[in-house]
Amino acid sequence: AGLGDGTVALLDPVDRAEIARLRGHSAAVAQVVSAPFGLVSAGNDLQVVLWSTDPSGRLPLLQWRHHEKMNWLASVENRLIVAGLGNE
């Protein structure tokens, strides 16, 4: 779950208890998607972050900055689709 404090909370699917907290955004996280290549988040800080799946680290593997806020993420096969507001 993406949170307003710029973190992503990983929740247990059964009891919904928090397992871990991912820190890498400087503003609210708008979208989170699970893709074949990892967990990806997009935030109001104009960043898309690919997270490590290693439970001991959970650090950003890749951070990509865009020129506008991204509101939608989707994973199709081995591709990531990112969409913004389209104001430009």
Kinemage of the C-alpha trace (Angstrom):
@kinemage 1
@onewidth
@group {chain A} dominant
@subgroup {mainchain}
@vectorlist {calphas} color= white
{ca ala a 1} P 0.000 0.000 0.000
{ca gly a 2} L 1.315 3.456 -0.918
{ca leu a 3} L 1.119 5.956 1.912
{ca gly a 4} L 0.968 9.725 2.265
{ca asp a 5} L 4.304 9.874 4.084
{ca gly a 6} L 6.230 8.683 0.992
{ca thr a 7} L 6.546 5.068 2.082
{ca val a 8} L 5.192 1.759 0.812
{ca ala a 9} L 3.808 -0.629 3.425
{ca leu a 10} L 4.118 -4.359 2.707
{ca leu a 11} L 1.172 -6.179 4.263
{ca asp a 12} L 0.566 -9.828 5.093
{ca pro a 13} L -2.215 -10.987 2.720
{ca val a 14} L -3.989 -12.996 5.445
{ca asp a 15} L -4.113 -10.765 8.521
{ca arg a 16} L -3.116 -7.471 6.791
{ca ala a 17} L -0.404 -6.835 9.390
{ca glu a 18} L 2.514 -4.698 8.247
{ca ile a 19} L 5.569 -6.802 7.340
{ca ala a 20} L 7.932 -4.055 6.199
{ca arg a 21} L 8.078 -0.392 5.211
{ca leu a 22} L 9.890 0.749 2.043
{ca arg a 23} L 11.386 4.247 2.151
{ca gly a 24} L 12.507 5.991 -1.011
{ca his a 25} L 9.963 8.640 -1.996
{ca ser a 26} L 9.997 12.219 -0.726
{ca ala a 27} L 6.222 12.715 -1.188
{ca ala a 28} L 3.047 10.612 -1.081
{ca val a 29} L 3.039 7.328 -3.024
{ca ala a 30} L 0.225 7.350 -5.593
{ca gln a 31} L 0.536 3.859 -7.132
{ca val a 32} L 2.098 0.477 -6.366
{ca val a 33} L 2.195 -2.494 -8.729
{ca ser a 34} L 3.678 -5.971 -8.495
{ca ala a 35} L 5.454 -6.866 -11.735
{ca pro a 36} L 7.403 -9.960 -12.837
{ca phe a 37} L 10.643 -8.009 -12.337
{ca gly a 38} L 9.753 -6.635 -8.875
{ca leu a 39} L 7.606 -4.225 -6.914
{ca val a 40} L 7.255 -0.753 -8.472
{ca ser a 41} L 5.904 2.455 -6.924
{ca ala a 42} L 5.138 5.912 -8.316
{ca gly a 43} L 4.963 8.978 -6.100
{ca asn a 44} L 3.952 12.607 -6.064
{ca asp a 45} L 7.705 13.336 -5.992
{ca leu a 46} L 7.736 12.543 -9.753
{ca gln a 47} L 9.677 9.304 -9.204
{ca val a 48} L 9.127 5.694 -10.184
{ca val a 49} L 11.003 3.269 -7.930
{ca leu a 50} L 11.826 -0.404 -8.573
{ca trp a 51} L 12.335 -2.133 -5.217
{ca ser a 52} L 14.633 -4.984 -4.275
{ca thr a 53} L 12.769 -8.166 -3.384
{ca asp a 54} L 15.540 -9.198 -0.991
{ca pro a 55} L 13.869 -9.232 2.457
{ca ser a 56} L 17.111 -8.281 4.202
{ca gly a 57} L 17.536 -5.023 2.281
{ca arg a 58} L 14.365 -3.769 0.612
{ca leu a 59} L 16.278 -0.883 -0.960
{ca pro a 60} L 15.485 0.925 -4.204
{ca leu a 61} L 17.182 -0.834 -7.137
{ca leu a 62} L 16.309 1.860 -9.642
{ca gln a 63} L 14.825 5.339 -9.294
{ca trp a 64} L 13.540 7.121 -12.389
{ca arg a 65} L 12.445 10.760 -12.340
{ca his a 66} L 9.762 12.074 -14.697
{ca his a 67} L 8.727 15.641 -15.558
{ca glu a 68} L 5.145 15.206 -14.299
{ca lys a 69} L 3.257 13.277 -11.635
{ca met a 70} L 2.488 9.673 -12.576
{ca asn a 71} L -0.999 8.517 -11.654
{ca trp a 72} L -1.188 5.018 -13.105
{ca leu a 73} L 1.112 2.002 -13.248
{ca ala a 74} L 0.405 -1.295 -14.962
{ca ser a 75} L 2.474 -4.381 -15.609
{ca val a 76} L 1.891 -6.264 -18.859
{ca glu a 77} L 4.106 -9.300 -19.399
{ca asn a 78} L 7.636 -7.966 -18.723
{ca arg a 79} L 6.782 -4.327 -19.393
{ca leu a 80} L 5.837 -1.453 -17.147
{ca ile a 81} L 3.284 1.076 -18.366
{ca val a 82} L 3.427 4.476 -16.672
{ca ala a 83} L 0.816 7.187 -17.286
{ca gly a 84} L 0.662 10.727 -15.996
{ca leu a 85} L -1.843 13.549 -16.193
{ca gly a 86} L -1.047 14.353 -19.824
{ca asn a 87} L -0.903 18.101 -19.200
{ca glu a 88} L 1.923 18.593 -21.699
